[in-house]
Amino acid sequence: MPVTEQTPITAHVANGSTAVFPFEFLVLQASDLVVAVNSVELVSSIDYTVSGVGAAAGGSVTLAVMPPAWQASTRPIVRSAPA
């Protein structure tokens, strides 16, 4: 079975009206993601939820609270190898 090459990182910038941020890589469980705003890691199920777990095409992260556009925060979404 061939393995599809994926880039397990994506980043988004706040615009004040978006709460859903897509990623285009496979994650097997929500805890495989690291989501951060301005270098501060967020907490899964509290600060954000994940959809698309197990989907080869990826999914999305939905933030519980949208930071305002003036904050100009960057949201990296990174697949982290399980420990």
DSSP file (Angstrom, degrees, kcal/mol; ACC not computed):
  #  RESIDUE AA STRUCTURE BP1 BP2  ACC     N-H-->O    O-->H-N    N-H-->O    O-->H-N    TCO  KAPPA ALPHA  PHI   PSI    X-CA   Y-CA   Z-CA
    1    1 A M              0   0    0      0, 0.0     2,-0.1     0, 0.0     0, 0.0   0.000 360.0 360.0 360.0 123.7    0.0    0.0    0.0
    2    2 A P        -     0   0    0      0, 0.0     2,-0.5     0, 0.0     0, 0.0  -0.385 360.0-131.9 -71.8 149.0    1.6    3.3   -1.0
    3    3 A V        -     0   0    0     -2,-0.1     2,-0.3     0, 0.0     0, 0.0  -0.896  17.9-132.2-102.8 125.6    2.0    6.0    1.6
    4    4 A T        -     0   0    0     -2,-0.5     2,-0.3     1,-0.1     0, 0.0  -0.600  21.5-121.9 -77.5 131.2    0.8    9.5    0.5
    5    5 A E        -     0   0    0     -2,-0.3     2,-0.3     2,-0.0    -1,-0.1  -0.594  38.3-179.7 -74.4 131.0    3.3   12.3    1.3
    6    6 A Q        -     0   0    0     -2,-0.3    19,-0.1    20,-0.0     0, 0.0  -0.955  32.3-132.9-131.7 150.2    1.7   14.9    3.5
    7    7 A T        -     0   0    0     -2,-0.3     2,-1.1    17,-0.3    17,-0.2  -0.904  21.2-156.6-100.0 107.6    2.9   18.2    5.0
    8    8 A P        +     0   0    0      0, 0.0    71,-2.6     0, 0.0     2,-0.3  -0.094  64.3  70.3 -84.3  41.1    1.8   17.9    8.7
    9    9 A I  E     +A   78   0A   0     -2,-1.1     2,-0.3    69,-0.2    69,-0.2  -0.985  47.8 165.9-152.4 143.7    1.7   21.6    9.4
   10   10 A T  E     -A   77   0A   0     67,-1.9    67,-3.2    -2,-0.3     2,-0.3  -0.971  14.7-156.1-149.6 158.3   -0.5   24.5    8.4
   11   11 A A  E     -A   76   0A   0     -2,-0.3     2,-0.3    65,-0.3    63,-0.0  -0.990   5.8-170.6-140.5 148.8   -0.9   28.1    9.7
   12   12 A H  E     -A   75   0A   0     63,-0.9    63,-3.3    -2,-0.3     2,-0.4  -0.944  15.7-136.3-135.9 154.7   -3.7   30.6    9.6
   13   13 A V  E     -A   74   0A   0     -2,-0.3    61,-0.2    61,-0.2    56,-0.1  -0.937  30.3-109.1-115.5 138.3   -4.0   34.3   10.5
   14   14 A A        +     0   0    0     59,-2.2    58,-0.1    -2,-0.4     5,-0.1  -0.296  30.6 176.4 -64.9 143.6   -6.9   35.8   12.4
   15   15 A N        -     0   0    0      3,-0.2    54,-0.3    52,-0.2    -1,-0.1   0.304  50.7-111.9-125.4   3.5   -9.4   38.0   10.5
   16   16 A G  S    S+     0   0    0     51,-0.5    50,-0.1     2,-0.2    -2,-0.1   0.311 107.2  59.7  86.4  -9.1  -11.9   38.5   13.4
   17   17 A S  S    S+     0   0    0     51,-0.1     2,-0.5     1,-0.0    -1,-0.1   0.384  82.4  86.5-130.5   2.2  -14.7   36.5   11.8
   18   18 A T        +     0   0    0     49,-0.2    -2,-0.2     1,-0.1    -3,-0.2  -0.904  31.0 160.3-110.7 131.8  -13.3   33.0   11.2
   19   19 A A        +     0   0    0     -2,-0.5    44,-2.9     1,-0.1     2,-0.5   0.513  61.0  75.4-118.5 -14.4  -13.4   30.3   13.9
   20   20 A V  E     -C   62   0B   0     42,-0.2    42,-0.2    40,-0.0    -1,-0.1  -0.895  57.1-176.2-108.5 125.6  -12.9   27.3   11.7
   21   21 A F  E     -C   61   0B   0     40,-3.1    40,-2.7    -2,-0.5     2,-0.1  -0.974  15.6-141.1-126.0 119.1   -9.4   26.5   10.4
   22   22 A P  E     -C   60   0B   0      0, 0.0     2,-0.3     0, 0.0    38,-0.3  -0.354  11.6-166.2 -79.1 156.0   -8.8   23.6    8.0
   23   23 A F  E     -C   59   0B   0     36,-2.5    36,-1.4     2,-0.1   -13,-0.1  -0.980  12.5-149.9-134.9 150.5   -5.8   21.2    7.9
   24   24 A E        +     0   0    0     -2,-0.3     2,-0.3   -17,-0.2   -17,-0.3  -0.336  63.2  83.1-120.0  50.1   -5.0   18.9    5.0
   25   25 A F  S    S-     0   0    0    -19,-0.1     2,-0.2   -17,-0.1    30,-0.1  -0.983  79.6 -93.8-148.1 157.3   -3.2   15.9    6.6
   26   26 A L        -     0   0    0     -2,-0.3     2,-0.4    30,-0.2    30,-0.1  -0.495  34.5-179.7 -74.1 133.3   -4.3   12.7    8.4
   27   27 A V        -     0   0    0     25,-0.4    27,-3.1    28,-0.3    28,-0.2  -0.998  17.4-158.5-128.3 136.8   -4.6   12.7   12.2
   28   28 A L  S    S+     0   0    0     -2,-0.4     2,-0.3     1,-0.3    -1,-0.1   0.709  79.6   8.5 -87.6 -21.9   -5.6    9.4   13.9
   29   29 A Q  S >  S-     0   0    0      1,-0.1     3,-2.5    24,-0.0    -1,-0.3  -0.980  76.7-111.6-154.2 153.9   -6.8   11.1   17.1
   30   30 A A  G >  S+     0   0    0     -2,-0.3     3,-1.9     1,-0.3    -1,-0.1   0.816 113.9  65.3 -56.8 -32.6   -7.4   14.7   18.2
   31   31 A S  G 3  S+     0   0    0      1,-0.3    -1,-0.3    -3,-0.0    13,-0.0   0.575  85.0  74.3 -70.3  -7.0   -4.5   14.5   20.6
   32   32 A D  G <  S+     0   0    0     -3,-2.5    48,-4.5    47,-0.1     2,-0.3   0.550  86.6  81.8 -78.4  -7.0   -2.2   14.1   17.6
   33   33 A L  E <   -B   79   0A   0     -3,-1.9     2,-0.5    46,-0.3    46,-0.2  -0.765  61.8-159.8-100.7 144.7   -2.6   17.8   16.9
   34   34 A V  E     -B   78   0A   0     44,-2.5    44,-2.4    -2,-0.3     2,-0.5  -0.993  14.9-173.7-116.5 120.5   -0.9   20.8   18.5
   35   35 A V  E     +B   77   0A   0     -2,-0.5     7,-3.5     7,-0.4     2,-0.3  -0.961   7.4 176.0-117.4 130.7   -2.8   24.0   18.1
   36   36 A A  E     -F   41   0C   0     40,-1.8     2,-0.5    -2,-0.5     5,-0.2  -0.962  23.6-155.3-136.2 151.4   -1.3   27.3   19.2
   37   37 A V  E >  S-F   40   0C   0      3,-2.4     3,-1.7    -2,-0.3    38,-0.2  -0.993  87.8 -15.4-124.2 121.2   -2.2   31.0   19.1
   38   38 A N  T 3  S-     0   0    0     36,-1.7    -1,-0.1    -2,-0.5    37,-0.1   0.904 130.4 -52.2  50.4  46.7    0.8   33.4   19.3
   39   39 A S  T 3  S+     0   0    0     35,-0.4     2,-0.6     1,-0.2    -1,-0.3   0.524 113.1 119.6  70.2   9.3    3.0   30.5   20.4
   40   40 A V  E <   -F   37   0C   0     -3,-1.7    -3,-2.4     0, 0.0    -1,-0.2  -0.925  64.1-129.1-106.5 119.3    0.7   29.6   23.3
   41   41 A E  E     -F   36   0C   0     -2,-0.6    -5,-0.3    -5,-0.2     2,-0.2  -0.430  20.8-140.4 -68.4 136.5   -0.6   26.0   23.0
   42   42 A L        -     0   0    0     -7,-3.5     2,-0.5    -2,-0.1    -7,-0.4  -0.526  15.7-113.9 -92.6 164.1   -4.4   25.6   23.2
   43   43 A V    >>> -     0   0    0     -2,-0.2     4,-3.2    -9,-0.1     3,-1.5  -0.878  28.3-121.4-105.2 123.0   -6.2   22.8   25.1
   44   44 A S  B 345S+d   48   0B   0     -2,-0.5     5,-0.2     1,-0.2   -13,-0.0  -0.314  95.7  14.8 -60.8 142.1   -8.3   20.3   23.0
   45   45 A S  T 345S+     0   0    0      3,-2.9    -1,-0.2     1,-0.2     4,-0.1   0.265 130.7  52.8  73.6  -9.1  -12.0   20.1   24.0
   46   46 A I  T <45S+     0   0    0     -3,-1.5    -2,-0.2     2,-0.2    -1,-0.2   0.709 122.8  18.9-112.3 -56.9  -11.7   23.4   25.9
   47   47 A D  T  <5S+     0   0    0     -4,-3.2    17,-3.0     1,-0.2    18,-0.5   0.703 134.4   0.8 -89.3 -22.3  -10.1   25.9   23.5
   48   48 A Y  E   < -dE  44  63B   0     -5,-1.0    -3,-2.9    15,-0.3     2,-0.3  -0.988  57.3-139.3-159.2 161.7  -10.9   24.1   20.3
   49   49 A T  E     - E   0  62B   0     13,-2.1    13,-2.6    -2,-0.3     2,-0.4  -0.896  18.7-138.8-123.4 158.9  -12.5   21.0   18.8
   50   50 A V  E     - E   0  61B   0     -2,-0.3     2,-0.3    11,-0.2    11,-0.2  -0.956  15.1-174.7-121.7 134.1  -11.3   18.9   15.9
   51   51 A S  E     + E   0  60B   0      9,-2.7     9,-1.7    -2,-0.4    -2,-0.0  -0.891  64.3  46.1-119.4 158.2  -13.3   17.3   13.0
   52   52 A G    >   +     0   0    0     -2,-0.3     3,-2.2     1,-0.3   -25,-0.4   0.630  65.3 168.8  88.8  14.3  -12.0   15.0   10.4
   53   53 A V  T 3  S+     0   0    0      1,-0.3    -1,-0.3    -3,-0.2   -25,-0.2  -0.438  72.8  16.1 -61.7 128.3  -10.1   12.7   12.7
   54   54 A G  T 3  S+     0   0    0    -27,-3.1     2,-0.5     1,-0.3    -1,-0.3   0.326  94.3 127.0  89.6  -6.9   -9.1    9.6   10.6
   55   55 A A    X   -     0   0    0     -3,-2.2     3,-1.6   -28,-0.2   -28,-0.3  -0.742  54.6-148.7 -87.7 124.4   -9.8   11.3    7.3
   56   56 A A  T 3  S+     0   0    0     -2,-0.5   -30,-0.2     1,-0.3    -1,-0.1   0.811  98.2  56.3 -60.3 -30.4   -6.8   11.1    4.9
   57   57 A A  T 3  S-     0   0    0      1,-0.3    -1,-0.3   -32,-0.1     2,-0.2   0.559 112.2-122.1 -80.4  -8.0   -7.8   14.5    3.4
   58   58 A G    <   -     0   0    0     -3,-1.6    -1,-0.3    -6,-0.3   -34,-0.2  -0.660  23.0-134.2 103.9-159.9   -7.7   16.2    6.8
   59   59 A G  E     -C   23   0B   0    -36,-1.4   -36,-2.5    -2,-0.2     2,-0.3  -0.686  23.7 -81.2-166.2-142.9  -10.3   18.1    8.7
   60   60 A S  E     -CE  22  51B   0     -9,-1.7    -9,-2.7   -38,-0.3     2,-0.5  -0.986  14.3-136.3-149.3 158.2  -10.7   21.3   10.7
   61   61 A V  E     -CE  21  50B   0    -40,-2.7   -40,-3.1    -2,-0.3     2,-0.6  -0.967  18.8-159.0-112.8 129.0  -10.1   22.9   14.0
   62   62 A T  E     -CE  20  49B   0    -13,-2.6   -13,-2.1    -2,-0.5   -42,-0.2  -0.950  12.8-140.8-112.6 118.6  -12.9   25.1   15.4
   63   63 A L  E     - E   0  48B   0    -44,-2.9   -15,-0.3    -2,-0.6     3,-0.1  -0.516   6.7-141.7 -77.3 143.2  -11.9   27.6   18.1
   64   64 A A  S    S+     0   0    0    -17,-3.0     2,-0.4     1,-0.2   -16,-0.1   0.843  92.5  27.7 -70.0 -34.7  -14.1   28.1   21.1
   65   65 A V  S    S-     0   0    0    -18,-0.5    -1,-0.2   -46,-0.1   -18,-0.0  -0.997  80.0-135.3-132.2 129.1  -13.4   31.9   21.0
   66   66 A M        -     0   0    0     -2,-0.4   -47,-0.1    -3,-0.1     3,-0.1  -0.729  20.5-135.6 -82.9 120.9  -12.4   33.9   17.9
   67   67 A P        -     0   0    0      0, 0.0   -51,-0.5     0, 0.0   -49,-0.2  -0.500  32.9-100.8 -69.0 146.8   -9.5   36.3   18.6
   68   68 A P    >   -     0   0    0      0, 0.0     3,-1.3     0, 0.0     4,-0.4  -0.292  25.2-116.1 -68.1 155.4  -10.1   39.7   17.1
   69   69 A A  G >  S+     0   0    0    -54,-0.3     3,-1.9     1,-0.3   -53,-0.1   0.847 111.8  65.0 -59.8 -36.2   -8.4   40.7   13.8
   70   70 A W  G 3  S+     0   0    0      1,-0.3    -1,-0.3     2,-0.1   -55,-0.0   0.749  90.6  66.0 -62.4 -21.3   -6.4   43.4   15.5
   71   71 A Q  G <  S-     0   0    0     -3,-1.3    -1,-0.3     2,-0.1    -2,-0.2   0.758  87.3-158.7 -70.1 -22.8   -4.6   40.7   17.5
   72   72 A A    <   +     0   0    0     -3,-1.9     2,-0.2    -4,-0.4    -3,-0.1   0.863  24.5 176.2  46.4  45.3   -3.1   39.5   14.2
   73   73 A S        -     0   0    0     -5,-0.4   -59,-2.2   -36,-0.0     2,-0.4  -0.522  25.9-137.8 -83.5 147.0   -2.5   36.1   15.7
   74   74 A T  E     -A   13   0A   0    -61,-0.2   -36,-1.7    -2,-0.2   -35,-0.4  -0.877  10.1-156.7-103.0 135.8   -1.1   33.2   13.8
   75   75 A R  E     -A   12   0A   0    -63,-3.3   -63,-0.9    -2,-0.4     2,-0.3  -0.844   8.6-167.6-112.9  93.6   -2.6   29.7   14.5
   76   76 A P  E     -A   11   0A   0      0, 0.0   -40,-1.8     0, 0.0     2,-0.5  -0.606   3.7-162.1 -77.2 143.3   -0.3   26.9   13.6
   77   77 A I  E     +AB  10  35A   0    -67,-3.2   -67,-1.9    -2,-0.3     2,-0.4  -0.989  16.6 178.9-123.1 118.6   -1.8   23.5   13.4
   78   78 A V  E     -AB   9  34A   0    -44,-2.4   -44,-2.5    -2,-0.5     2,-0.5  -0.962  29.6-130.0-128.1 134.7    0.8   20.7   13.6
   79   79 A R  E     - B   0  33A   0    -71,-2.6     2,-0.4    -2,-0.4   -46,-0.3  -0.735  29.7-157.4 -79.9 128.5    0.5   17.0   13.6
   80   80 A S        -     0   0    0    -48,-4.5     3,-0.1    -2,-0.5    -2,-0.0  -0.900  18.1-116.7-110.3 133.9    2.6   15.7   16.6
   81   81 A A        -     0   0    0     -2,-0.4   -48,-0.0     1,-0.1     0, 0.0  -0.473  40.2-104.5 -66.6 135.1    3.9   12.1   16.7
   82   82 A P              0   0    0      0, 0.0    -1,-0.1     0, 0.0   -50,-0.1  -0.282 360.0 360.0 -60.6 146.3    2.4   10.2   19.6
   83   83 A A              0   0    0     -3,-0.1    -2,-0.1     0, 0.0     0, 0.0   0.463 360.0 360.0 -76.9 360.0    4.8    9.7   22.5
